Amino acid sequence: MARAHAPHREQESTSGARARPPAPAGRRRLLVPLLAAVLLAQMAFAMVTAAVQQTPTIDEPVYVATAAEYLHEHRVRHNPEHPPLGKLVVAAGVALAHPHVGAPFTGAQEDAGRRLLYESGNDPGRLMLWARLPVIALTLAFGLVVFAFARDLAGPVAALTALALYTLSPDVVAHGSLATLDVPAAGFLLTSAWLLWRARHGRPRLCLAAAGVALGAALATKMSTLPAVPVLAALAALSVWARRPRDVRRALLGAGAVTVTAVAVVWAAYLAVDPRLRWDPHVTHVPVVHGLRGLLVRALPFPAAYRDGMRVQFGLENQAWQGFLFGHLYSGARWYYLPVALVVKTPLGMLALWAAGAVATVAVRRLRPAAPYVLAPAAVLLASAMSGSRDLGTRYAVFLPMFLAVAAGCVPTVRRRWTPVATAALVAFVAVSSLRTFPYYLPYSNEAFGGPARTHLRLHDSNVDWGQDLGRLADRLRERYPGERVWLVYKGSGLPGHYGIEASDPRRAPAREVHGLLVVSDSAAATARGRLAALLRSSTAVDEVGHSITLYRR
């Protein structure tokens, strides 16, 4: 009798276990989304804090004024060198701020930004915050893409590792909190690569269409994403080929569908601004472009404003820009600038995990099919950025913290006893390094190079001083130096007088008259020559603001 009833009791026990899972298993299932939410929440807090405290950077007023122009005039006039979509994202926040815009403005785009922020009765702090919030929201959404991409490759631990590196990246936090275009363009490319990977495994038509939309969004945000088109088209063909080996026709159709969809999205972005596609090339100086570049521009299947914007970009590339690297001021560009700058401005633990992740995606058999989707777009874009003529910041390579975060998330899949512990230790090291720089993310550099306070000795421009600390300077002068004579050399788009800073330009006065407090943006100090360089040599540094502005006593 006992033997006859034993199977029945076992069946009841098994059935009960299926009907009511143990509480610890349920808690483990909730742990991953909870940790992901915590990581995104701390990133949101960091970006919003930076957005509230920072005054307009050099590029932002142009984008905000152009966004307001889209809303009120419904035409493309200023800033043709960048397509409309990123500025339409900014326009969502500008619309909610309800700024006073005034009559149409036909002057220079830099003057348009100054006019909107400081001369039209608007509160520049409030307007800039609203303009930055949509980019912050988009940056957080791209964090979910990083999480999903790494989870698809290697599971929840990989997803959390990748998300941690993304949310703690000083470059992503710094530029994701600004009303600029670098993070949106990079995030759209990452989204396209992830969707192409998903097309290998399920619902290929939907994923290929969505990947084309994401690629088109990148192209409609920054023209520097154009080199990714052949790479992502090839990945689309690869995804179709993986599902249907030896079917060349379908593979080519998949690549064509992604490309055509991307082109359609670019046209849609311009039509969203102006259904009549009005464009007057005489408003902005459009240089004549010859040779292969000219043929490329004419071959682009995009609106005339896009093609002229490409001509403007090529004109900018032909200019002689000043670079600054490890104390050396030079004209032109150095091919190694971006890799060196990235080594300075990336947390040390993140650099180690990037390298390990890149190796893992190639060496681990089950990850190897994903290597082209994660590494190839980043490699091509980095090579393109390195060939440019503007050594102005790691923001030109902000796609690397996104793609390589996904690769780094795969490190725990390497079957070694020490791998989980080493990965956790490196992520913790990244967290400490990143959180210590709060809220000064723009001038971040890692511990090997002295931290944010010493970044200005090695790099300049958007790596350290992009004009973001004018408001903080005004507070410092009121608190510590009330009533003192101030001489100011500020490199940025803000108006010092609006923040209550009464100062004179020391470069316009005889050196013998320049006494008192000499305040100089670190980017201006890095590129100082002639009179300003002489003034700095005869002055003593006494204070600094935001690791981007130095105060001297003379």
DRENRO-241441 format. One record per residue (C-alpha): x, y, z; residue number from 1; residue in three letters. Coordinates in Angstrom, 3 decimals, decimal comma, padded with zeros to 6 digits. Example, Ala and Ser with C-alpha at 12.3 -4.5 7.8 and 13.67 -1.06 7.14 Angstrom:
// DRENRO-241441
- u v w n res
- 012,300 -004,500 007,800 1 ala
- 013,670 -001,060 007,140 2 ser
// end
This chain:
// DRENRO-241441
- u v w n res
- 000,000 000,000 000,000 1 met
- 002,791 002,426 000,856 2 ala
- 004,490 001,768 -002,470 3 arg
- 001,214 002,309 -004,337 4 ala
- 000,645 005,735 -002,786 5 his
- 004,238 007,040 -002,967 6 ala
- 004,075 008,126 -006,630 7 pro
- 000,830 009,950 -005,897 8 his
- 002,451 011,956 -003,057 9 arg
- 005,431 012,742 -005,303 10 glu
- 003,100 013,959 -008,053 11 gln
- 001,274 016,214 -005,596 12 glu
- 004,564 017,658 -004,423 13 ser
- 005,727 018,309 -007,978 14 thr
- 002,390 019,862 -008,924 15 ser
- 002,465 022,081 -005,900 16 gly
- 005,956 023,244 -006,755 17 ala
- 004,835 024,205 -010,257 18 arg
- 001,775 026,035 -009,035 19 ala
- 003,632 028,128 -006,446 20 arg
- 007,313 028,881 -007,190 21 pro
- 009,554 029,429 -004,198 22 pro
- 009,837 033,022 -003,082 23 ala
- 013,633 033,270 -003,608 24 pro
- 013,278 032,403 -007,318 25 ala
- 010,683 035,155 -007,732 26 gly
- 012,919 037,639 -006,006 27 arg
- 015,820 036,682 -008,283 28 arg
- 013,661 037,373 -011,328 29 arg
- 012,895 040,855 -009,985 30 leu
- 016,515 041,589 -009,122 31 leu
- 017,686 042,181 -012,705 32 val
- 015,053 044,819 -013,647 33 pro
- 015,458 046,412 -010,201 34 leu
- 019,223 046,793 -010,638 35 leu
- 018,720 048,078 -014,175 36 ala
- 016,285 050,689 -012,853 37 ala
- 018,791 051,764 -010,172 38 val
- 021,554 052,182 -012,766 39 leu
- 019,331 054,251 -015,052 40 leu
- 018,044 056,308 -012,114 41 ala
- 021,536 057,300 -010,995 42 gln
- 022,384 058,216 -014,588 43 met
- 019,234 060,325 -014,855 44 ala
- 020,096 062,097 -011,599 45 phe
- 023,637 062,828 -012,815 46 ala
- 022,471 064,155 -016,199 47 met
- 019,667 066,310 -014,826 48 val
- 022,011 067,771 -012,205 49 thr
- 024,552 068,631 -014,895 50 ala
- 021,814 070,077 -017,116 51 ala
- 020,581 072,344 -014,319 52 val
- 024,009 073,580 -013,246 53 gln
- 025,734 074,122 -016,603 54 gln
- 025,383 077,252 -018,706 55 thr
- 025,094 076,898 -022,503 56 pro
- 028,044 075,198 -024,157 57 thr
- 029,520 076,468 -027,411 58 ile
- 027,307 074,467 -029,818 59 asp
- 024,032 074,369 -027,899 60 glu
- 022,654 077,876 -028,616 61 pro
- 022,872 077,240 -032,360 62 val
- 020,905 074,002 -032,075 63 tyr
- 018,307 075,508 -029,746 64 val
- 017,801 078,556 -031,975 65 ala
- 017,496 076,305 -035,031 66 thr
- 014,982 074,132 -033,189 67 ala
- 012,908 077,220 -032,385 68 ala
- 013,165 078,237 -036,040 69 glu
- 011,777 074,848 -037,091 70 tyr
- 008,845 075,292 -034,722 71 leu
- 007,928 078,835 -035,683 72 his
- 009,028 079,241 -039,299 73 glu
- 008,772 075,635 -040,533 74 his
- 011,800 075,867 -042,765 75 arg
- 015,463 074,919 -042,880 76 val
- 017,639 078,016 -042,792 77 arg
- 020,373 077,904 -040,142 78 his
- 022,807 075,093 -039,327 79 asn
- 022,470 073,113 -042,581 80 pro
- 025,672 071,204 -041,789 81 glu
- 023,586 069,046 -039,477 82 his
- 020,314 067,412 -040,601 83 pro
- 017,098 068,256 -038,735 84 pro
- 016,185 065,194 -036,664 85 leu
- 018,404 065,803 -033,630 86 gly
- 017,240 069,404 -033,512 87 lys
- 013,641 068,240 -033,793 88 leu
- 014,284 066,186 -030,648 89 val
- 015,557 069,353 -028,966 90 val
- 012,528 071,200 -030,352 91 ala
- 010,231 068,973 -028,278 92 ala
- 011,676 070,566 -025,152 93 gly
- 011,841 074,042 -026,667 94 val
- 008,146 073,836 -027,499 95 ala
- 007,308 073,052 -023,875 96 leu
- 009,383 076,037 -022,702 97 ala
- 007,260 078,426 -024,844 98 his
- 010,090 080,884 -025,569 99 pro
- 009,616 084,289 -027,105 100 his
- 011,182 084,008 -030,564 101 val
- 010,484 087,311 -032,296 102 gly
- 010,753 088,083 -035,993 103 ala
- 012,584 085,729 -038,378 104 pro
- 016,347 086,096 -038,081 105 phe
- 018,595 085,904 -041,125 106 thr
- 021,963 086,657 -039,542 107 gly
- 024,701 084,214 -038,558 108 ala
- 023,589 081,110 -036,675 109 gln
- 025,778 081,984 -033,668 110 glu
- 024,013 085,343 -033,435 111 asp
- 020,657 083,573 -033,689 112 ala
- 021,473 081,521 -030,600 113 gly
- 022,629 084,552 -028,626 114 arg
- 019,536 086,490 -029,659 115 arg
- 017,139 083,755 -028,555 116 leu
- 018,797 083,067 -025,211 117 leu
- 019,859 086,530 -024,083 118 tyr
- 018,155 089,212 -026,152 119 glu
- 014,535 088,066 -026,516 120 ser
- 013,363 088,218 -022,931 121 gly
- 013,800 084,495 -022,266 122 asn
- 015,304 082,853 -019,196 123 asp
- 018,341 081,056 -020,699 124 pro
- 018,643 078,620 -017,788 125 gly
- 015,040 077,515 -018,026 126 arg
- 015,083 077,318 -021,828 127 leu
- 018,313 075,308 -021,883 128 met
- 016,987 072,853 -019,299 129 leu
- 013,871 072,192 -021,336 130 trp
- 015,954 071,817 -024,509 131 ala
- 018,250 069,310 -022,796 132 arg
- 015,535 067,116 -021,252 133 leu
- 014,522 065,295 -024,494 134 pro
- 018,168 064,392 -025,146 135 val
- 018,451 063,112 -021,573 136 ile
- 015,358 060,951 -022,088 137 ala
- 016,774 059,614 -025,356 138 leu
- 020,108 058,834 -023,689 139 thr
- 018,307 056,788 -021,042 140 leu
- 016,373 054,956 -023,768 141 ala
- 019,638 054,016 -025,455 142 phe
- 020,677 052,515 -022,130 143 gly
- 017,802 050,078 -022,544 144 leu
- 019,150 049,228 -026,010 145 val
- 022,579 048,487 -024,510 146 val
- 020,892 046,300 -021,891 147 phe
- 018,777 044,413 -024,444 148 ala
- 021,670 043,940 -026,880 149 phe
- 023,964 042,445 -024,231 150 ala
- 021,143 040,286 -022,824 151 arg
- 020,450 038,863 -026,268 152 asp
- 024,129 037,972 -026,604 153 leu
- 024,954 036,562 -023,185 154 ala
- 022,106 036,798 -020,675 155 gly
- 021,103 039,006 -017,729 156 pro
- 024,528 039,265 -016,076 157 val
- 026,000 040,532 -019,334 158 ala
- 023,088 042,963 -019,668 159 ala
- 023,668 044,445 -016,219 160 leu
- 027,419 044,679 -016,764 161 thr
- 026,948 046,469 -020,079 162 ala
- 024,324 048,820 -018,655 163 leu
- 026,547 049,661 -015,689 164 ala
- 029,404 050,648 -017,989 165 leu
- 027,088 052,696 -020,179 166 tyr
- 025,407 054,582 -017,340 167 thr
- 028,743 055,257 -015,619 168 leu
- 030,559 056,467 -018,733 169 ser
- 031,601 060,099 -018,057 170 pro
- 031,507 060,909 -021,778 171 asp
- 027,979 059,560 -022,227 172 val
- 026,712 061,316 -019,090 173 val
- 028,434 064,577 -020,073 174 ala
- 027,149 064,765 -023,633 175 his
- 023,856 063,013 -022,944 176 gly
- 022,938 065,931 -020,661 177 ser
- 023,430 068,558 -023,386 178 leu
- 021,178 069,711 -026,222 179 ala
- 023,667 068,436 -028,799 180 thr
- 023,674 065,754 -031,477 181 leu
- 026,550 063,378 -030,679 182 asp
- 024,776 060,984 -028,305 183 val
- 021,502 060,799 -030,316 184 pro
- 023,371 059,959 -033,532 185 ala
- 025,512 057,289 -031,851 186 ala
- 022,532 055,785 -030,050 187 gly
- 020,509 055,455 -033,237 188 phe
- 023,418 053,581 -034,854 189 leu
- 023,649 051,226 -031,887 190 leu
- 019,906 050,601 -032,111 191 thr
- 020,212 049,751 -035,793 192 ser
- 023,039 047,265 -035,145 193 ala
- 021,036 045,593 -032,354 194 trp
- 017,935 045,253 -034,539 195 leu
- 020,014 043,737 -037,329 196 leu
- 021,325 041,165 -034,857 197 trp
- 017,767 040,339 -033,816 198 arg
- 016,833 039,916 -037,480 199 ala
- 018,985 036,761 -037,484 200 arg
- 016,764 035,043 -034,954 201 his
- 013,155 036,096 -035,355 202 gly
- 010,723 038,318 -037,300 203 arg
- 013,367 039,399 -039,819 204 pro
- 011,144 041,673 -041,896 205 arg
- 010,053 043,722 -038,890 206 leu
- 013,578 043,914 -037,482 207 cys
- 015,109 044,894 -040,824 208 leu
- 012,515 047,643 -041,285 209 ala
- 013,094 048,947 -037,770 210 ala
- 016,874 048,808 -038,293 211 ala
- 016,448 050,908 -041,440 212 gly
- 014,434 053,461 -039,481 213 val
- 017,126 053,645 -036,780 214 ala
- 019,873 054,012 -039,387 215 leu
- 017,890 056,732 -041,108 216 gly
- 017,451 058,504 -037,768 217 ala
- 021,236 058,511 -037,334 218 ala
- 021,765 059,888 -040,847 219 leu
- 019,094 062,524 -040,199 220 ala
- 020,921 063,611 -037,037 221 thr
- 024,614 063,826 -038,028 222 lys
- 026,305 063,429 -041,388 223 met
- 029,330 061,838 -039,729 224 ser
- 027,278 058,632 -039,497 225 thr
- 027,350 058,143 -043,301 226 leu
- 030,381 055,777 -043,174 227 pro
- 028,224 053,340 -041,187 228 ala
- 025,749 052,871 -044,059 229 val
- 027,740 050,249 -046,038 230 pro
- 028,645 048,451 -042,799 231 val
- 025,058 048,182 -041,592 232 leu
- 023,808 047,300 -045,077 233 ala
- 026,337 044,440 -045,139 234 ala
- 025,162 043,339 -041,683 235 leu
- 021,578 043,315 -042,953 236 ala
- 022,648 041,012 -045,785 237 ala
- 024,544 038,857 -043,275 238 leu
- 021,454 038,509 -041,075 239 ser
- 019,338 037,358 -044,018 240 val
- 022,104 035,025 -045,190 241 trp
- 022,305 033,455 -041,707 242 ala
- 018,626 032,559 -041,924 243 arg
- 018,718 031,500 -045,584 244 arg
- 022,225 030,325 -046,493 245 pro
- 023,239 030,662 -050,139 246 arg
- 020,202 032,835 -050,927 247 asp
- 022,120 035,782 -052,371 248 val
- 019,023 037,422 -053,784 249 arg
- 017,269 037,678 -050,421 250 arg
- 020,445 038,882 -048,727 251 ala
- 020,817 041,701 -051,236 252 leu
- 017,132 042,559 -050,902 253 leu
- 017,566 042,794 -047,134 254 gly
- 020,491 045,179 -047,489 255 ala
- 018,574 047,228 -050,035 256 gly
- 015,474 047,409 -047,849 257 ala
- 017,474 048,770 -044,893 258 val
- 019,204 051,348 -047,083 259 thr
- 016,023 052,521 -048,824 260 val
- 014,210 052,803 -045,496 261 thr
- 017,074 054,883 -044,088 262 ala
- 016,944 057,244 -047,076 263 val
- 013,184 057,615 -046,636 264 ala
- 013,637 058,569 -042,970 265 val
- 016,069 061,342 -043,935 266 val
- 013,538 062,757 -046,390 267 trp
- 010,813 062,453 -043,740 268 ala
- 012,897 064,498 -041,289 269 ala
- 013,211 067,375 -043,759 270 tyr
- 009,534 067,127 -044,716 271 leu
- 008,574 067,263 -041,039 272 ala
- 010,275 070,660 -040,835 273 val
- 009,038 072,017 -044,139 274 asp
- 006,660 070,052 -046,399 275 pro
- 007,671 072,359 -049,268 276 arg
- 011,393 071,628 -048,763 277 leu
- 012,364 075,278 -049,151 278 arg
- 016,099 075,896 -049,046 279 trp
- 018,062 079,024 -049,901 280 asp
- 021,803 078,234 -050,167 281 pro
- 022,629 081,957 -050,085 282 his
- 021,650 082,272 -046,403 283 val
- 024,675 080,179 -045,416 284 thr
- 027,956 080,216 -047,286 285 his
- 028,118 076,905 -049,138 286 val
- 031,610 076,163 -050,472 287 pro
- 032,190 074,601 -053,860 288 val
- 033,393 071,017 -053,533 289 val
- 035,340 069,387 -056,347 290 his
- 036,816 065,965 -057,047 291 gly
- 035,643 062,759 -055,413 292 leu
- 033,965 064,655 -052,610 293 arg
- 031,949 066,637 -055,117 294 gly
- 030,883 063,459 -056,903 295 leu
- 029,896 061,922 -053,563 296 leu
- 027,746 064,914 -052,619 297 val
- 025,971 064,939 -055,972 298 arg
- 025,307 061,189 -055,723 299 ala
- 023,603 061,395 -052,324 300 leu
- 019,872 060,625 -052,686 301 pro
- 018,929 063,308 -050,159 302 phe
- 017,297 066,768 -050,250 303 pro
- 019,294 069,737 -051,536 304 ala
- 019,712 071,118 -048,012 305 ala
- 021,386 067,863 -046,938 306 tyr
- 023,778 067,910 -049,882 307 arg
- 024,694 071,546 -049,257 308 asp
- 025,173 070,697 -045,598 309 gly
- 027,693 068,083 -046,697 310 met
- 029,503 070,770 -048,693 311 arg
- 029,635 072,939 -045,573 312 val
- 031,081 070,008 -043,628 313 gln
- 033,762 069,458 -046,251 314 phe
- 034,530 073,171 -046,075 315 gly
- 034,999 072,883 -042,308 316 leu
- 037,296 069,911 -042,841 317 glu
- 039,463 072,049 -045,112 318 asn
- 040,086 074,624 -042,381 319 gln
- 043,226 074,572 -040,234 320 ala
- 041,981 073,815 -036,722 321 trp
- 044,113 074,132 -033,616 322 gln
- 044,742 070,988 -031,616 323 gly
- 046,116 070,596 -028,100 324 phe
- 047,490 067,333 -026,798 325 leu
- 049,633 066,835 -023,678 326 phe
- 050,676 070,474 -023,567 327 gly
- 051,538 070,679 -027,262 328 his
- 049,638 073,204 -029,382 329 leu
- 049,530 072,411 -033,096 330 tyr
- 047,674 073,236 -036,300 331 ser
- 045,859 070,556 -038,255 332 gly
- 045,086 067,081 -036,953 333 ala
- 046,957 064,091 -035,562 334 arg
- 045,694 060,648 -036,586 335 trp
- 046,354 059,280 -033,092 336 tyr
- 044,546 062,108 -031,274 337 tyr
- 041,255 060,317 -030,607 338 leu
- 042,774 057,039 -029,298 339 pro
- 045,063 058,990 -026,969 340 val
- 042,256 061,270 -025,788 341 ala
- 040,042 058,246 -025,137 342 leu
- 042,756 056,665 -022,997 343 val
- 042,851 059,872 -020,925 344 val
- 039,090 060,343 -020,609 345 lys
- 037,875 056,773 -020,096 346 thr
- 037,889 055,137 -016,634 347 pro
- 040,741 052,640 -016,333 348 leu
- 038,459 049,766 -015,406 349 gly
- 036,302 050,522 -018,427 350 met
- 039,316 050,454 -020,746 351 leu
- 040,259 047,019 -019,397 352 ala
- 036,726 045,674 -019,842 353 leu
- 036,470 047,137 -023,349 354 trp
- 039,612 045,314 -024,395 355 ala
- 038,538 042,074 -022,715 356 ala
- 035,073 042,329 -024,245 357 gly
- 036,411 042,852 -027,758 358 ala
- 038,616 039,772 -027,352 359 val
- 035,757 037,739 -025,875 360 ala
- 033,349 038,461 -028,725 361 thr
- 035,942 037,152 -031,165 362 val
- 037,367 034,275 -029,097 363 ala
- 034,222 032,746 -027,538 364 val
- 032,562 030,498 -030,104 365 arg
- 028,960 031,300 -029,259 366 arg
- 029,676 035,036 -029,310 367 leu
- 031,671 035,044 -032,536 368 arg
- 028,653 035,526 -034,855 369 pro
- 027,858 038,755 -032,990 370 ala
- 031,350 040,231 -033,337 371 ala
- 030,652 041,986 -036,687 372 pro
- 027,508 043,619 -035,265 373 tyr
- 029,273 044,948 -032,170 374 val
- 032,798 045,681 -033,366 375 leu
- 032,608 046,481 -037,090 376 ala
- 030,428 049,640 -036,901 377 pro
- 032,517 051,036 -034,048 378 ala
- 035,795 050,293 -035,858 379 ala
- 034,693 051,921 -039,122 380 val
- 033,301 054,992 -037,377 381 leu
- 036,462 055,379 -035,293 382 leu
- 038,653 055,141 -038,399 383 ala
- 036,506 057,794 -040,079 384 ser
- 036,644 060,100 -037,044 385 ala
- 040,429 059,687 -036,819 386 met
- 040,781 060,891 -040,392 387 ser
- 038,986 064,176 -039,657 388 gly
- 040,673 067,547 -039,295 389 ser
- 039,091 068,594 -035,970 390 arg
- 040,883 067,382 -032,832 391 asp
- 038,251 068,897 -030,572 392 leu
- 037,059 066,124 -028,289 393 gly
- 036,140 062,531 -027,599 394 thr
- 032,523 063,412 -028,334 395 arg
- 033,380 062,570 -031,949 396 tyr
- 033,804 058,972 -030,747 397 ala
- 030,987 058,793 -028,188 398 val
- 029,695 055,697 -030,007 399 phe
- 032,575 053,684 -028,494 400 leu
- 031,232 053,695 -024,892 401 pro
- 027,963 052,344 -026,318 402 met
- 029,164 049,560 -028,612 403 phe
- 032,051 048,494 -026,377 404 leu
- 029,806 048,418 -023,319 405 ala
- 027,888 045,649 -025,084 406 val
- 031,142 043,824 -025,849 407 ala
- 032,372 044,270 -022,274 408 ala
- 029,140 042,821 -020,953 409 gly
- 030,144 039,512 -022,555 410 cys
- 033,314 039,175 -020,450 411 val
- 031,568 037,089 -017,715 412 pro
- 030,839 034,414 -020,349 413 thr
- 034,551 033,540 -020,436 414 val
- 034,788 030,310 -018,441 415 arg
- 037,458 031,128 -015,897 416 arg
- 037,068 031,074 -012,134 417 arg
- 038,407 034,578 -011,753 418 trp
- 036,254 036,163 -014,489 419 thr
- 033,146 037,080 -012,423 420 pro
- 035,204 038,479 -009,558 421 val
- 037,509 040,452 -011,863 422 ala
- 034,564 041,840 -013,819 423 thr
- 032,756 042,925 -010,655 424 ala
- 035,932 044,548 -009,295 425 ala
- 036,526 046,491 -012,514 426 leu
- 032,909 047,662 -012,664 427 val
- 033,193 048,824 -009,041 428 ala
- 036,401 050,685 -009,928 429 phe
- 034,575 052,377 -012,815 430 val
- 031,707 053,343 -010,506 431 ala
- 034,025 054,943 -007,954 432 val
- 035,957 056,828 -010,635 433 ser
- 032,813 058,068 -012,373 434 ser
- 030,880 059,047 -009,246 435 leu
- 033,867 060,930 -007,831 436 arg
- 033,755 063,364 -010,753 437 thr
- 030,087 064,266 -010,134 438 phe
- 028,837 066,730 -011,316 439 pro
- 031,858 067,760 -013,454 440 tyr
- 031,628 065,116 -016,163 441 tyr
- 032,864 067,157 -019,157 442 leu
- 036,419 067,640 -017,794 443 pro
- 036,752 064,034 -016,574 444 tyr
- 040,049 062,212 -016,908 445 ser
- 041,020 058,995 -015,168 446 asn
- 043,327 058,526 -012,196 447 glu
- 046,388 057,738 -014,309 448 ala
- 046,262 061,287 -015,664 449 phe
- 045,449 063,127 -012,459 450 gly
- 041,669 063,251 -012,583 451 gly
- 039,384 066,101 -013,751 452 pro
- 041,472 068,847 -012,129 453 ala
- 044,383 068,132 -014,481 454 arg
- 042,594 067,377 -017,746 455 thr
- 043,247 070,916 -019,014 456 his
- 046,984 070,202 -018,990 457 leu
- 046,542 067,508 -021,647 458 arg
- 043,384 068,275 -023,649 459 leu
- 041,161 071,229 -024,516 460 his
- 037,810 072,240 -026,030 461 asp
- 034,882 069,870 -025,390 462 ser
- 037,177 067,487 -023,497 463 asn
- 037,376 069,915 -020,611 464 val
- 036,111 073,446 -021,233 465 asp
- 033,169 074,020 -023,548 466 trp
- 031,918 077,193 -021,880 467 gly
- 029,748 075,267 -019,401 468 gln
- 030,849 076,971 -016,170 469 asp
- 030,051 080,656 -016,689 470 leu
- 027,215 080,497 -014,158 471 gly
- 029,450 078,791 -011,605 472 arg
- 032,089 081,465 -012,191 473 leu
- 029,561 084,193 -011,449 474 ala
- 028,680 082,499 -008,148 475 asp
- 032,360 082,135 -007,226 476 arg
- 033,135 085,781 -007,924 477 leu
- 030,208 086,926 -005,786 478 arg
- 031,112 084,614 -002,917 479 glu
- 034,911 084,967 -002,725 480 arg
- 035,911 088,037 -004,722 481 tyr
- 033,222 090,713 -004,269 482 pro
- 034,158 094,145 -005,564 483 gly
- 037,459 093,059 -007,161 484 glu
- 038,560 094,173 -010,597 485 arg
- 038,070 091,244 -012,985 486 val
- 039,788 090,626 -016,309 487 trp
- 038,116 087,852 -018,282 488 leu
- 038,976 085,683 -021,284 489 val
- 035,973 083,377 -021,655 490 tyr
- 035,678 080,767 -024,410 491 lys
- 032,019 079,982 -024,771 492 gly
- 028,596 081,079 -025,983 493 ser
- 027,281 082,618 -022,775 494 gly
- 027,148 086,357 -022,117 495 leu
- 029,081 087,173 -018,920 496 pro
- 027,058 090,337 -018,309 497 gly
- 023,820 088,356 -018,123 498 his
- 025,210 086,467 -015,117 499 tyr
- 026,348 089,631 -013,383 500 gly
- 030,013 089,379 -014,327 501 ile
- 031,526 092,801 -014,930 502 glu
- 034,894 092,236 -016,558 503 ala
- 037,259 093,626 -019,153 504 ser
- 039,257 091,842 -021,822 505 asp
- 042,949 091,888 -020,807 506 pro
- 044,017 091,480 -024,429 507 arg
- 042,674 094,942 -025,219 508 arg
- 044,540 096,811 -022,500 509 ala
- 048,226 097,536 -021,908 510 pro
- 049,847 094,834 -019,788 511 ala
- 050,813 097,365 -017,081 512 arg
- 047,102 098,061 -016,467 513 glu
- 046,092 094,429 -016,034 514 val
- 046,118 093,987 -012,261 515 his
- 043,780 092,117 -009,978 516 gly
- 041,890 088,963 -010,860 517 leu
- 042,651 087,430 -014,268 518 leu
- 040,044 084,796 -015,184 519 val
- 040,770 082,575 -018,189 520 val
- 038,913 079,614 -019,693 521 ser
- 041,251 076,630 -019,759 522 asp
- 040,723 076,149 -023,498 523 ser
- 041,780 079,748 -024,072 524 ala
- 044,819 079,227 -021,832 525 ala
- 045,773 076,060 -023,732 526 ala
- 045,822 077,910 -027,053 527 thr
- 047,183 081,210 -025,660 528 ala
- 049,763 083,079 -027,687 529 arg
- 051,203 086,561 -027,701 530 gly
- 049,833 088,976 -025,092 531 arg
- 047,594 086,479 -023,303 532 leu
- 050,442 083,970 -022,993 533 ala
- 052,665 086,711 -021,527 534 ala
- 049,984 087,712 -019,036 535 leu
- 049,565 084,104 -017,889 536 leu
- 053,310 083,665 -017,423 537 arg
- 053,383 086,657 -015,101 538 ser
- 050,342 085,588 -013,059 539 ser
- 049,759 083,107 -010,241 540 thr
- 046,889 080,620 -010,264 541 ala
- 044,802 081,024 -007,101 542 val
- 041,492 079,243 -007,784 543 asp
- 039,537 077,215 -010,317 544 glu
- 035,873 076,746 -011,235 545 val
- 034,430 073,465 -012,479 546 gly
- 037,890 072,239 -013,570 547 his
- 037,406 074,374 -016,697 548 ser
- 038,151 077,989 -015,682 549 ile
- 041,249 079,129 -013,786 550 thr
- 041,521 082,300 -011,706 551 leu
- 044,923 084,007 -011,553 552 tyr
- 046,212 086,811 -009,369 553 arg
- 048,208 089,487 -011,148 554 arg
// end
